[in-house]
Amino acid sequence: MSHSAIHDVLIIGLGPTGATLANFLGAMGIDTVVIDREPDLLNLPRAVHFDGEVMRVFQNLGLAAPLAPHLRPSSGMQYVNAAGLLMLERKPAAAHGPQGWATNYLFHQPDLEGSLRQGIARFPSVTVHNSLEAQTLNLVGDHVEVTVQSGHLARSPETIRARWVVGCDGARSIVREAIGGPLHDLGLHQEWLVVDVELLEEVDLPSATVQYCDPARPATFVNVTGRRRRWEIMVMPGDDPQALLAPARLWDLLAPWIRPHQARLVRSALYTFHSLMASRWRAGPLLLAGDSAHQTPPFLGQGMCAGIRDAANLAWKLAAVIRGNARDELLETYESERLPHVREFIETAMRLGEIIQTTHPDVAAERDRRFAREGTTQIVNLSPALGPGAHVGRAPVGTAVEQPRLTDGRLLDDALPPHRFAWVMSDPGHLPLTPDATRVLRSLDACVVHDTGLGPWLRTLGARGALIRPDRYLGALATTADEVAAWPVASWGMRLDDAVNT
C-alpha cells in the first residue's frame, strides 16, 4: 500500500454493492482502492434473489456469462394463507423480460461475490485490501485521510488517502456516521430466524418461493439453487430468540417440510428486518451506497438489488467528475434520483410484509376473506422513475430502458460502448442534428447508434431518438434537433465544452 499516493476513490466494503462499484470504476480506468474488514469472501448464504435489471448491470460489466451457470430463473413467488388460499402471486420468471433477461433469478451469494471479485481482477486501476477496517475519516485539503487497522492487531494503523470515499460498509457504516444526519425510520422492525440447509436426498418441496401467511407462525420457503433451500421463520412473542438457534429446536420448526436425515444445517441466524433510510447520502467527498444508505425488508427480494442500482447510478457520475467532464454538482443528482426510487421499493416491501406478518387471528381472518372475494393479486416487478436529476421529460424518461434486440439479433447494450451515454435512432435521416444539438451530445460524450430494429420501440415512446444514460436509464427523448439542443445538461453538472476528455 502506498502511504503517500492520493487515490481517486476509496470504497469501504467489498460486498455486492462495493464489488459492483469497483468493477464499474475499474472498467472506466479510475484509480480505486477497496478495503474490507474480512480476510476473504464469506462462504455463507445471505442474499438469494435479484431481478432482470440487475442481471443487465452484470451484462454491462461483462459478467453475465461467468455468472449464468450459478443462477436459476425464479419459479415464481406465492403468498398463501393457513388454509392454502393463494392470495398473491409473482409468476415464474419470463425467459426474456423487458431488460433482455429473465425477470427474476435465484443465486448463492458466495458464487455471485466470487464472480464480482474475479471481475475486479481484470482492472489494474483497482487495488483490493482485505483484513482492513476503517477507523477514522478526516477531510484534509482536497482529499480524505482514512485511518485503517489491519486484522493483525499487532500492526500499526495505516492511512489511505483518496479524493472520494464511498461507504458500502453496511448497516453500521462508519461513513454514514461521518456524514451525519438521522436515519429515517419507516416503521418496520421485526425479528426473524433464517435457516439455510443443503439437501441430502430429494424432498418434495415447492419449486416457487412460498410466503406462508399463517398467523400462528409466519414463514417463508425459498428454493435457492442446486440442493440449497432456505426457511425464514418469524420470531413470535414469547419466543426466546437464542433458544430458537439450538439444532433440536430448528428441526422442530422445520418439521412441516423436512426431517433431519434429509438435509444438513448450513447456517442459522437471527435477523431484524428493518425499513430505514439515511437522511443524507453525501457530504462533500463522502458518499453512501447499499445498506449504509438504506435497509429494505426482504419480502420483495430487493435489498441487494437496491445497492447494485446505487453502484450503477453513482459510478458514471463519479467517473465524469474525476475526469473533468462534469462539475461535482452532478453528484447531487445521485441522492435526488436514488432516494425516492429505493423508497418505493421499501414501501412496497413493507405492504407485502404486513400481509405475511399478520399474527392477530381476527385481522388474518379479515385479510383472508378479502382475498377470497377479490381473487389472487398478481405481483409484477417494479420499474419506478428516478427522482429529479440528470434526465429531462415525463415518464418513461427516468426509468430503466427496455433492451430490445437489434436487426442482427444482438441485445441493445451489446451494441453500445459500455459506460457511456448513447444517442440512439432507427435512422439518422429521421432526425438530422444541428451544430447546437451536436454540441450537447458531445458534452455528454455520447456515442451515436442507429439500427432499424429500434424503430418499433421508439414509436412506442413517441420519439425519433432517445438518450440512454451509462446506467441504462432513459435520459431524454426527442423528435427534433432543437429539443436535443435545449436539454439542460449544464444544470445536471455536465460541462458544455466543444471538446470532451475521453
ChimeraX attribute file (.defattr): number of C-alpha atoms within 10 A of each C-alpha:
attribute: neighborCount
match mode: 1-to-1
recipient: residues
	/A:1	11
	/A:2	10
	/A:3	9
	/A:4	9
	/A:5	10
	/A:6	18
	/A:7	20
	/A:8	20
	/A:9	26
	/A:10	27
	/A:11	26
	/A:12	26
	/A:13	24
	/A:14	26
	/A:15	23
	/A:16	24
	/A:17	29
	/A:18	27
	/A:19	26
	/A:20	27
	/A:21	31
	/A:22	33
	/A:23	29
	/A:24	27
	/A:25	27
	/A:26	24
	/A:27	20
	/A:28	20
	/A:29	15
	/A:30	22
	/A:31	21
	/A:32	24
	/A:33	23
	/A:34	23
	/A:35	22
	/A:36	23
	/A:37	19
	/A:38	15
	/A:39	12
	/A:40	11
	/A:41	16
	/A:42	13
	/A:43	12
	/A:44	13
	/A:45	20
	/A:46	16
	/A:47	19
	/A:48	20
	/A:49	25
	/A:50	24
	/A:51	24
	/A:52	23
	/A:53	27
	/A:54	23
	/A:55	24
	/A:56	21
	/A:57	21
	/A:58	21
	/A:59	18
	/A:60	21
	/A:61	19
	/A:62	16
	/A:63	19
	/A:64	15
	/A:65	11
	/A:66	15
	/A:67	19
	/A:68	14
	/A:69	10
	/A:70	18
	/A:71	20
	/A:72	19
	/A:73	23
	/A:74	28
	/A:75	19
	/A:76	19
	/A:77	22
	/A:78	24
	/A:79	22
	/A:80	21
	/A:81	23
	/A:82	15
	/A:83	10
	/A:84	11
	/A:85	16
	/A:86	21
	/A:87	22
	/A:88	20
	/A:89	20
	/A:90	19
	/A:91	17
	/A:92	18
	/A:93	20
	/A:94	16
	/A:95	12
	/A:96	12
	/A:97	17
	/A:98	15
	/A:99	22
	/A:100	20
	/A:101	22
	/A:102	21
	/A:103	25
	/A:104	27
	/A:105	25
	/A:106	22
	/A:107	26
	/A:108	21
	/A:109	21
	/A:110	18
	/A:111	18
	/A:112	20
	/A:113	21
	/A:114	17
	/A:115	18
	/A:116	26
	/A:117	19
	/A:118	14
	/A:119	21
	/A:120	24
	/A:121	15
	/A:122	12
	/A:123	20
	/A:124	13
	/A:125	18
	/A:126	21
	/A:127	17
	/A:128	19
	/A:129	17
	/A:130	17
	/A:131	15
	/A:132	23
	/A:133	22
	/A:134	23
	/A:135	13
	/A:136	14
	/A:137	20
	/A:138	12
	/A:139	15
	/A:140	10
	/A:141	8
	/A:142	10
	/A:143	19
	/A:144	23
	/A:145	19
	/A:146	21
	/A:147	17
	/A:148	20
	/A:149	20
	/A:150	19
	/A:151	14
	/A:152	9
	/A:153	8
	/A:154	8
	/A:155	9
	/A:156	9
	/A:157	14
	/A:158	17
	/A:159	19
	/A:160	21
	/A:161	25
	/A:162	23
	/A:163	20
	/A:164	21
	/A:165	28
	/A:166	25
	/A:167	25
	/A:168	31
	/A:169	28
	/A:170	21
	/A:171	14
	/A:172	10
	/A:173	19
	/A:174	20
	/A:175	26
	/A:176	29
	/A:177	12
	/A:178	13
	/A:179	20
	/A:180	15
	/A:181	12
	/A:182	12
	/A:183	15
	/A:184	13
	/A:185	15
	/A:186	14
	/A:187	10
	/A:188	17
	/A:189	14
	/A:190	16
	/A:191	16
	/A:192	19
	/A:193	20
	/A:194	20
	/A:195	22
	/A:196	22
	/A:197	18
	/A:198	17
	/A:199	18
	/A:200	13
	/A:201	10
	/A:202	9
	/A:203	13
	/A:204	8
	/A:205	12
	/A:206	12
	/A:207	15
	/A:208	19
	/A:209	23
	/A:210	20
	/A:211	28
	/A:212	24
	/A:213	29
	/A:214	21
	/A:215	22
	/A:216	14
	/A:217	17
	/A:218	22
	/A:219	22
	/A:220	19
	/A:221	22
	/A:222	23
	/A:223	22
	/A:224	24
	/A:225	18
	/A:226	13
	/A:227	14
	/A:228	19
	/A:229	19
	/A:230	22
	/A:231	22
	/A:232	21
	/A:233	22
	/A:234	23
	/A:235	20
	/A:236	16
	/A:237	7
	/A:238	6
	/A:239	10
	/A:240	10
	/A:241	16
	/A:242	10
	/A:243	11
	/A:244	20
	/A:245	18
	/A:246	11
	/A:247	13
	/A:248	11
	/A:249	12
	/A:250	19
	/A:251	17
	/A:252	13
	/A:253	17
	/A:254	14
	/A:255	11
	/A:256	8
	/A:257	13
	/A:258	16
	/A:259	13
	/A:260	16
	/A:261	9
	/A:262	13
	/A:263	19
	/A:264	14
	/A:265	15
	/A:266	14
	/A:267	15
	/A:268	20
	/A:269	14
	/A:270	18
	/A:271	15
	/A:272	14
	/A:273	17
	/A:274	20
	/A:275	23
	/A:276	23
	/A:277	22
	/A:278	21
	/A:279	18
	/A:280	18
	/A:281	26
	/A:282	23
	/A:283	14
	/A:284	14
	/A:285	18
	/A:286	20
	/A:287	24
	/A:288	31
	/A:289	30
	/A:290	26
	/A:291	23
	/A:292	25
	/A:293	30
	/A:294	27
	/A:295	25
	/A:296	28
	/A:297	24
	/A:298	19
	/A:299	20
	/A:300	21
	/A:301	19
	/A:302	22
	/A:303	23
	/A:304	24
	/A:305	23
	/A:306	26
	/A:307	28
	/A:308	26
	/A:309	22
	/A:310	26
	/A:311	29
	/A:312	24
	/A:313	24
	/A:314	25
	/A:315	24
	/A:316	22
	/A:317	26
	/A:318	22
	/A:319	21
	/A:320	24
	/A:321	18
	/A:322	18
	/A:323	17
	/A:324	15
	/A:325	22
	/A:326	24
	/A:327	19
	/A:328	19
	/A:329	15
	/A:330	21
	/A:331	26
	/A:332	18
	/A:333	22
	/A:334	27
	/A:335	25
	/A:336	16
	/A:337	20
	/A:338	22
	/A:339	21
	/A:340	16
	/A:341	19
	/A:342	26
	/A:343	19
	/A:344	15
	/A:345	22
	/A:346	27
	/A:347	16
	/A:348	17
	/A:349	20
	/A:350	23
	/A:351	14
	/A:352	19
	/A:353	20
	/A:354	14
	/A:355	25
	/A:356	24
	/A:357	22
	/A:358	19
	/A:359	17
	/A:360	11
	/A:361	12
	/A:362	11
	/A:363	12
	/A:364	20
	/A:365	13
	/A:366	11
	/A:367	15
	/A:368	21
	/A:369	11
	/A:370	12
	/A:371	16
	/A:372	13
	/A:373	8
	/A:374	10
	/A:375	13
	/A:376	16
	/A:377	13
	/A:378	12
	/A:379	15
	/A:380	10
	/A:381	13
	/A:382	11
	/A:383	15
	/A:384	16
	/A:385	20
	/A:386	26
	/A:387	19
	/A:388	15
	/A:389	20
	/A:390	26
	/A:391	25
	/A:392	18
	/A:393	13
	/A:394	11
	/A:395	13
	/A:396	18
	/A:397	21
	/A:398	26
	/A:399	19
	/A:400	21
	/A:401	21
	/A:402	16
	/A:403	22
	/A:404	19
	/A:405	18
	/A:406	19
	/A:407	12
	/A:408	8
	/A:409	9
	/A:410	12
	/A:411	16
	/A:412	20
	/A:413	19
	/A:414	14
	/A:415	13
	/A:416	19
	/A:417	15
	/A:418	19
	/A:419	20
	/A:420	19
	/A:421	25
	/A:422	26
	/A:423	22
	/A:424	23
	/A:425	23
	/A:426	22
	/A:427	17
	/A:428	16
	/A:429	10
	/A:430	12
	/A:431	16
	/A:432	11
	/A:433	17
	/A:434	13
	/A:435	10
	/A:436	14
	/A:437	19
	/A:438	17
	/A:439	18
	/A:440	23
	/A:441	23
	/A:442	18
	/A:443	21
	/A:444	25
	/A:445	20
	/A:446	20
	/A:447	16
	/A:448	15
	/A:449	18
	/A:450	18
	/A:451	17
	/A:452	12
	/A:453	18
	/A:454	22
	/A:455	18
	/A:456	12
	/A:457	16
	/A:458	17
	/A:459	12
	/A:460	8
	/A:461	16
	/A:462	12
	/A:463	17
	/A:464	23
	/A:465	28
	/A:466	22
	/A:467	27
	/A:468	26
	/A:469	24
	/A:470	22
	/A:471	25
	/A:472	27
	/A:473	21
	/A:474	27
	/A:475	26
	/A:476	24
	/A:477	26
	/A:478	19
	/A:479	14
	/A:480	17
	/A:481	18
	/A:482	13
	/A:483	12
	/A:484	24
	/A:485	19
	/A:486	11
	/A:487	20
	/A:488	15
	/A:489	21
	/A:490	18
	/A:491	13
	/A:492	20
	/A:493	22
	/A:494	24
	/A:495	21
	/A:496	18
	/A:497	14
	/A:498	10
	/A:499	12
	/A:500	15
	/A:501	10
	/A:502	9
